[in-house]
Amino acid sequence: MTRSVSNFRAWWQSGAPWIWLNAGAVSASVIIVFGLLALIAVRGMGHFWPADIVQMEYASDSDQVRIIGEKIESEFIDTKRYEESGFGKAPAGQEKVKRWLIKTGNRELLGSDFRWIDDHNILQQSTPDNLIVVERVEWG
């Protein structure tokens, strides 16, 4: 028993535990740094990667409207909330209405950068190859 205690004391006084603790801390720090770099790269590349451009034709009141833009997100809302908000009559037999947020840009022409498009009003949807997105600087 005394021999194992003296071996432990000798090992402790040699500084070996602190070397192992230091090595573990450095290893954890390196793993965290590479993890953060990977997270930044994955999240950041989305800002530089071009999004798909969608051309939609949808029914608006009594006429057809063509809209071109990027799909940003979609959401489902209850039919009761949809009808109470004044968007019109919800499709029969559905509990939720799906709608898309489309980034159209051209604030000068359309009045806003984003539009909500109801999924049940979309007549046709395509992704033409000959369309591009050009972002310009304000006042440019």
C-alpha distance (Angstrom), angle and dihedral (degrees) to the residues before:
residue distance angle dihedral
M1 . . .
T2 3.78 . .
R3 3.77 90.3 .
S4 3.85 92.4 56.5
V5 3.82 90.7 46.8
S6 3.78 90.9 50.9
N7 3.84 90.3 47.5
F8 3.79 89.8 51.4
R9 3.82 91.7 48.8
A10 3.78 91.2 49.0
W11 3.78 91.1 49.2
W12 3.82 91.4 47.2
Q13 3.79 93.0 48.3
S14 3.78 92.2 47.5
G15 3.82 89.3 68.9
A16 3.81 95.1 -123.8
P17 3.84 94.2 129.8
W18 3.79 90.8 55.9
I19 3.80 91.2 50.0
W20 3.82 90.4 53.0
L21 3.81 91.5 45.0
N22 3.80 90.5 50.1
A23 3.81 91.9 48.0
G24 3.80 90.5 50.2
A25 3.81 92.3 49.6
V26 3.82 92.0 49.1
S27 3.82 90.7 48.0
A28 3.80 91.8 49.9
S29 3.81 90.7 48.0
V30 3.82 92.5 50.6
I31 3.82 91.1 49.1
I32 3.82 91.2 49.3
V33 3.82 92.4 48.2
F34 3.83 92.5 50.6
G35 3.80 89.8 45.0
L36 3.81 91.1 53.1
L37 3.81 91.4 47.2
A38 3.81 90.0 51.1
L39 3.82 91.2 48.4
I40 3.80 92.1 49.4
A41 3.81 91.0 47.7
V42 3.81 94.1 49.6
R43 3.81 95.2 45.2
G44 3.80 94.4 38.7
M45 3.79 97.9 50.2
G46 3.80 89.5 65.1
H47 3.80 89.4 69.5
F48 3.80 92.5 55.5
W49 3.80 98.4 38.8
P50 3.81 111.7 89.1
A51 3.79 116.2 -118.0
D52 3.79 123.5 -133.4
I53 3.78 115.4 -92.8
V54 3.79 115.7 -135.1
Q55 3.78 127.4 -158.5
M56 3.81 112.5 -156.4
E57 3.74 133.0 -177.2
Y58 3.77 113.1 -160.3
A59 3.77 138.9 171.0
S60 3.79 113.2 -105.4
D61 3.81 113.7 -177.9
S62 3.81 102.1 -55.6
D63 3.80 102.9 -18.1
Q64 3.80 140.6 57.1
V65 3.79 119.4 -106.9
R66 3.79 126.4 -162.2
I67 3.78 116.8 -147.6
I68 3.79 128.2 -178.9
G69 3.79 122.8 -164.7
E70 3.80 149.3 100.6
K71 3.79 123.1 -64.4
I72 3.78 105.8 -122.7
E73 3.80 103.8 173.2
S74 3.78 144.3 -29.8
E75 3.77 132.2 -137.9
F76 3.77 140.1 -174.7
I77 3.79 119.1 -135.0
D78 3.80 129.6 -175.4
T79 3.79 115.6 -97.0
K80 3.81 90.5 -125.6
R81 3.81 91.9 55.3
Y82 3.81 89.8 43.9
E83 3.80 93.5 54.5
E84 3.82 94.6 41.1
S85 3.82 90.7 52.9
G86 3.80 90.0 61.6
F87 3.80 98.2 -113.3
G88 3.79 91.8 129.4
K89 3.76 135.8 -105.1
A90 3.81 116.5 -23.6
P91 3.80 118.9 -131.2
A92 3.79 112.8 -86.8
G93 3.78 117.7 -102.2
Q94 3.80 97.1 20.2
E95 3.78 125.1 115.3
K96 3.80 94.5 -164.7
V97 3.79 134.5 31.7
K98 3.80 120.2 -142.5
R99 3.78 119.2 -143.5
W100 3.80 134.8 176.1
L101 3.79 130.2 -137.4
I102 3.80 107.2 -138.5
K103 3.81 123.3 -167.2
T104 3.78 104.4 -143.3
G105 3.78 102.5 164.1
N106 3.82 116.7 -164.0
R107 3.77 94.3 108.6
E108 3.81 89.7 174.0
L109 3.82 92.0 60.4
L110 3.81 103.7 32.8
G111 3.80 102.7 28.2
S112 3.82 96.1 -124.4
D113 3.79 140.1 45.8
F114 3.81 96.9 -133.4
R115 3.81 134.9 46.0
W116 3.78 133.3 -172.7
I117 3.81 112.2 -133.6
D118 3.80 120.0 -167.8
D119 3.79 112.4 -129.6
H120 3.81 94.4 -138.1
N121 3.84 90.8 56.5
I122 3.83 94.3 55.5
L123 3.80 109.2 108.6
Q124 3.79 99.7 176.8
Q125 3.80 135.3 4.4
S126 3.81 129.9 -171.1
T127 3.80 141.8 157.9
P128 3.83 106.4 -134.8
D129 3.80 117.0 -155.6
N130 3.80 95.0 -142.7
L131 3.83 97.1 63.9
I132 3.80 125.2 94.3
V133 3.78 135.9 179.7
V134 3.78 116.7 -123.5
E135 3.77 117.1 -170.5
R136 3.74 116.4 -158.2
V137 3.76 131.7 -166.4
E138 3.79 118.3 -106.6
W139 3.81 111.8 -93.3
G140 3.78 87.5 12.2
